[in-house]
Amino acid sequence: MNKTTLARTLACLFRSGLLSCGLVLAAGLLAFALAAENDTLEVFLETNPLETKASETKVFKAQSLGLPAKETDTPYVAFGQWLPALLTQFNQLPEVQAQLTRQQQAELAIQAADRAVYNPELGLNYQNADTDSYSLGLSQTLDWGDKRGVATKRAELEAKIMFADIGLERNQMLAERLLALAEQAQSRKALTFAEQQLRFTKAQLGIAKQRLAAGDLSNVELQLMQLELATNTADYALAEQAALVADGKVIELLGDNNLAFSEFIKEIHVFVTQAKQAPAPELSTSKSALPALTSAYQQVLLARVNAMQVKADTSADPTISLGAEKEGTDNKLGVGVSIPLQVRNNYSELQAVADKGIAIAEQGYLARERVLTAKQKHVLYALPRLLERYQDWRELVQVSGAKAAKSLSQQWQAGDVSTSEYLQSRRQLAASYLVGLNLETAIYQSWLTWMGESGQLMPFLNGTAEQISQAPSHMPNAAARTVNQ
């Protein structure tokens, strides 16, 4: 609708004497004309058509679909800017403090194992007879089988296993909390989008009522708009419920639901690209060096130490003794050595059991390596595809979707598209946007689950936070606003 058509319509209305309703209709037509030239709709929300003073008129502006334009850049917040505060909050959790105490406990266990196994024994004896006798003896058992050295090695390996398990557990805990923050960000995006849809439908319903008054819309189509408003209201309620659940999960895991967080799809893409481009030997080496395999490898070494300990514990340790005795006027000095004789039991069965334990630990390591290698292959196969689909979604929905929404709105206002077709098209565009949010969540879930399970998350964050903090401060817009302060 152009300005000439608008002027002719107004002149016809005034000549017909429809001054009172002509003002209202002119206001509605003016809103249509402005909507055709701009990205926003201005809808007069006054319910009384006689009250048309400009100072009392409320104007509502809503986006055509709530989709962000491609030209708008979302501020990119690097790891180095928001991760330190999150890690500080994470390290203050009671679970993490308990892990630190367990590490100190393991260090004390190493010191306790590196002590002498046998203490000297002192013996005193007095015999009252015709001739009193006194005796003094000192004996010391020798650690001939090196029980102390084996115990120290065992304590060190157990400490390494504990450190590896704690590190893996901490990676999984951090991955779980980062995933909760990502899901919270996605739920807030969905809530914002649902609110935009609800507000926009209310604005469209006001336009529909004005078109009905002008005879440009049927009562059935108005009812369809009212039904759409009811549907958007329900969608908004469900989105708010999902956002509250996400906030509750973050509070449960971190104690606060207003932590600094920003999306890091870009970092995931860089990680996957580097992993895919790595040469085959290097990739194979990285597989065998996964932090999650450290504990299983140390279990193999511990099984070997267990076999050594069985041999040390069953070894015949000699005992040397010195004795001095005084009987009357006679002084006596004695030296003795005692050695256990392993005649009735040579403990060969215990040694065989320990040797079987080595084979079991080795097979457990190979099984763990096979599972992690298979998962790594799957992640490196699936994540690039998800990222490609995510990039396609961004290009199609954010560019074409926004233009299609604007064009549909203009065509519906001009009467070129029926209300049912218009609403169906808007639902398709809205569904496409929500699919993109689900795709982002799937990317985060797949990557964080793997990084936590493989133990690579903490090394990756520690190694790249400083480098990423020097990256550019802006990147192309993703699904919607991502900074979640």
N, C-alpha and C positions, 0 to 999 in steps of 0.2 A: 504494500500500500504506500503510495507516494503522497507528497504534500498536496498536490492538485486534487486528488480524489478526496482527501480529508477536508479540504476547503469546500468542495462542492457538497459534500455530505452535510457539513455544518450549515451551509446556506439553505439547503432544502429543509432541514429541521426547523430553522428559525421561521421560514416562510409558512411552514405547516402549523405554526403555533405551538409546537411541542418543545417549549423552552425549558420546562422543568426536567423532563426526561432527556431532552437533548443535551443538557449539560453533562449528565451522567454518561450517556452514550459517547459523547465527544471525548470525555475523559478516558473511557475504555479504548476508543479508537486511537487516541494519542498514545496510550500505553502500548498498543500493538505496533504502531509505527516506530516507537522508540526501541521496542524489543527487536524489530527487524534490522535495526541499524547498530545495535549494541549487543554485548554478550549478556546483559542482565535484563530482567523483567521488572517493571515498576507497576505494581498493582495497588490500587487504592483499596484499603481495608475498611473504609467507612461503610457501615451497614445501612445508615439512613441516607437516602439519595438527596435529601433536601439540605443536608449539612455538607456543604462543599467548600467551606472556607479553607484557604491554603494553610493557615496556621493550625487548623484542627485535623488536617488530613495526614494520615500515617502512610508512609511509603515503605514498602517491603522489597528488598532486593535479594535475589537468589540466583545462583548459577544455573545454567541450563540443565546440567546433570550432576554437577559437583565434581566433574573430572578436571584435574589440573591441566593447564596448557603446557605444551612442550617448551615454550619459551621461558617458562618460570623455572628457575634453578632452585633445587632444594639445598640448603646449606649442608655441606659435608663435614661432619665432625669426626676427626681421626681418632684412632685408638688411643694415642698418646694424650688426648684431651679429656676423655671421659673414663677410660679404663682404670687409671690409678685410683680415682675416688671409689670406684666399684670394688677394686681389689682390697682397698683399705677396709671397706665395709665387710667384705668377704672374710678377711683375715681375723676380724673381731668376732666371728661366729663361734659359739661354744664348741661346735664340732671340729673346727679348725684348731682351736686352742687345745682340745683333747688330743689331736694328732701331734701337735708340738710336744705335749707331755709324753706321749708314747715314744717319740724320737729320743727324748732325754732318757727315758727308761731303757731304751735299747743301748744307748751309750754307756750307761751305768752297768748294764749286763756284760758288756765287753770288758770293762775294768774289773768286774768281779770274776770273770773267767780267767783273766790273766793273773792269777794268784797261785801260790804253791798249793799242790793238792794235799800233801801230807804235812802235818805238824810233828815236831819231835815229841817223844813221850818220856816223861821223867818218872822213875820209880824209886821209892824209899821203902826200906824194910828193917824192922827191929824184932829180934827174937830174945826173949828172956829165958835163960836156962842157967845151968851151972856156969856155963861160960857165955856171957852175953855176946851177941853178934849183931853187927850193923852192916847194911848193904845199901848201895846207891847205884842206880842204873839209868842209863840214857840210851834211847833207841830212836832210830830214824829210818822210815821207809823211803826208798828211792823211787822216783817216778821213772822207772826204767822204760815203760811203754809210751812215754811222752803224752800222758793224759792232759797235762796243762796246755801243751801246744795245740792238741786236737780240740780241747774245749774252747780255746781262744779263737781258733778258726771257725768253729761252729757258731760261737756268739757273734763273730763278725758277719758270717753269712746270714744268720738269722736277722741281724740288724739291717743288712742290705735288703733282704727280702721285705722286712717291715717298711723300710724307706721306700722301696719300689711300690709296695701295696698302698702306702699312704699317698705317694705321688699319683698313682693311678686313681685312687679314691678321690683325691683332691681335684684331679682333672675332670672326673665325672661329676663331682659336686658343682664345679664352676660351669661345666657345660649345661648342667640342669638349670642353673640360675640364669645363664645367658639365654637359654631357650625360653625360660619363663619371661624374661624381659622382652625378648623378640615377640612372643605371643601376646604380651601385654601391648606392645606397640602396634601389632596388627589389629588387635581388638579395638584399640582406640581409633585407628584409621577407619575400621568398619563402622564404629559408632559415629564418628564425624560424618562419614558418607551417608549413613542412615538419617542423621539429623538434617543434612543438606537435602536429601530426597524428600523428607517430610515437609520441610519448609517450602521447598519448591512446589510440591504438590498442592499445598495450601494456597500458594500464589496462583497456580494454574486453576484451582477450583474457583478462586475469585474471578479470574478471567472468564471461566466457563459460565458463571452466573451472569456476568455482563453480556456475554454472547447470547445466552438464553433470553435475556431481556430484550436484546436487539433482534431476536428471531433468527440468529445465525447458528443456533445449536439446539438440538432436540433435548427433551427431558430425559430420554434414555441415556444420551451421552453424558448429561450432567450426573446422572446416577452412577455411570461408570467412573467418572472422576471422583465421586464421593466414595465409591468402593475402593478405588486406588488409594485414596487418602487413608481409609481404614487399614488397608494392607501395609502402607508405609508406616502407620502408627504401630502396628504389630511388629514390623521388622525393626523399628527403632527400639521397642521394648526388649526384643530378643537380643539386639546388639548391645544394649545397655547391660542386660543380664550377663552376657558373655564377657563384657569389659569388667564387670564387678568380680566375676569368677577369676579372671586373669589377674586383677589387682590383688585379690585374696591369696592367690598362689605366690605372687611376688612377696607379699607381706610375710607369708608363712616361711619362705625360703631365705629372705634377706632382712626381714623386720621392717621394711619401708617400701612403699610403692611409688615413690617419687625420686628414684635414682636416675642419674644422668645416663642416657643410653642413646645410641644412634645406630642406624642400620649399617651393616658391613658386608653387603652383597659384593661390593667391589673387591674386598680383601679375599673373600671366598673364591671369586673368579680368578684372582691372581694366584692363589694357592693351587687351585685345580689346574690352571694352565701350566704352572711350573712342574707339577707332578706328572702331567701328561707328556710334557716335552723332555723330561729327564731321560737320558739314555738307559737302555735295558740293564746293563751291569750296575749302574748307579741306583736304579730303581730297586733292583734285587737287593743291593746292599742296604738300602733304606728299609726294606721290608724286614730284614734280619735284625735291624737295629731299632725296631719299634720299641718305645719305652714299655709298652704293655708286655713285651716278651722278657723283660729284664727279670721279673719275679720268677717266671718259669725256668729261665736259664740258671738262676741262682738256686732253684730247687734241685736241679741236677747236680750242681756242685755240693749242695748240702747233703744229698744222698750219698755222694762219694765220701764226704766227711763222716757221715754216719757209719759207713763201713770202716773207716779208719778208727772211729771211736769205739766200735765194738772190739776191734783188735786191741786197742789201747786198754780198754776196761778189763778185758780178759787176759791181759798179759801178766806174767808172773813177776811182780815187783819184789825185789829182795829187801830185807830189813836188816840193818846193821845196828848192833847194840854194844854198848860199853858198860861194864859193871865194876864197881869197887866194893870190897867186903872186908870187914874187920871182925875177927873172931878171937876174942881174948887178946893175945899179943901178936897174933898172926894177921898180916895184911895181905889181901888177895886182889888181883886185878884180872878181869876177864873181858874177852872180845868175842862176839858171836855174830853169825850171819845165818839168816833163815830165808829160805826160798820156797814158795808154794809149789807143790808138785801137781801138775794138771794131768793126773792119771785117770781118774774116774770120769772127768768131764773136760774135754779140750775145747768146748764151745764152737765147734765147727758148724753146727746148725745155725747158731746166731749169726755167724759170719756169712753163711749162704743166704739167710734172710736179708741181711743188709745188702748183699750183692744184687739180689733180685730188686731191691728198692731202687738201685741205680737204673736198672732197665725200665722200671715203671716210670721214674722221673723223666728219663729221656723220651719215652713214648708220649708222656704228657706234654712235654715241650714241643714235640713234633706236631701233636694234635692241635695245640694252641696256635702254633705258627701257621698251620694249614688253615685254621678258621679265620685268623686275622688276615692272612694273605688273600683268602677268598673275599672277605669283606672289603678289603682295600681295592681289589679289582672291581668289585661291584660299585663301590663309591666312585671310583675314577671313571667308571662307565656311565653311571646314572647322573652324577652331578653335572657334567658338561651338557647333557641333554636337557636337564632342568633349567640350566642357565641359558641355553639357547632358546627354549620355549619362553622363558621369562623376558629375554630381549625382544623376541617377536611380539610378545604381549605388550610390552612397553611401546613399541613402534606402532602397532595396530590400534590399540585401545586409546592410548594417550593422544595420538595424532588424529586418526580417523574417527575415533569415538567421540571426541569433543566436537569435531566438525559435523559429524552426523547428528549429534544431539542438538546443535544449534540450528541446523537445517530443518530437522523434524519440527522443532518448536516453531519456526517461522512458517512452515507449510501448514501446521495445524492451526495457527492463528489466522492464516489466510483462507482456511477452509479447504485446502487442497488434499489434506489427509484426514481420514475419519478419526474419531476419538479412539475407537478400539485399536486401529492400526498404530496410532501414535503411542498409546499406552503399552502395547505389546513391544514396540521398538524400544521404548525407554526401559522396559524390563530386561530386554536382551542386553542393552548396554550396561545396565546395572549389574546383571549377572556376570558379564565379562569383567567388570571391575573387581567384583568379589572373587572371581576365579583367580585373578592376579594376586590378590591378597593370600589366598590359599596356596598359590604357587610359591610365593615368598616364604611362607611358613614351612612348606615342605623342604625348601632349600636349606633354611636354618636348621630344621630338625635333622635332616640327613647329614649335614656337615658337622654339626655340634655333637650328634650322637657318635659319629665315627671318631672325631677328634678326642672326645672324652674317653671312649672305650679303648682307643689305641694309645692314649697317654700323650698325644702330641699337642694338646691345646695349650698347656702352660708354656712349653718351650716355644711354640709358635708365637704366642702373645709376648713373651719376654724378648724374643729375638726380633720381632717386627714392630713393636710399639714405637720405639724411637725412630725407626725409619719411616713409618707411616705418618708420624706426627709432622713430618716435613713435606707431606704431599699437598697438592693444591687444595684450596679451601672450598671449592665447589665441584660438583659433579652433575651430570644430567639427572633430571627428576626421575624418581622411581614411582612407586605406586601412589604415594601421597606424601604429605608432610611426615617427616620421619623423626625429627628431633623430639625427644620425650623428656622434658625436664621435670 
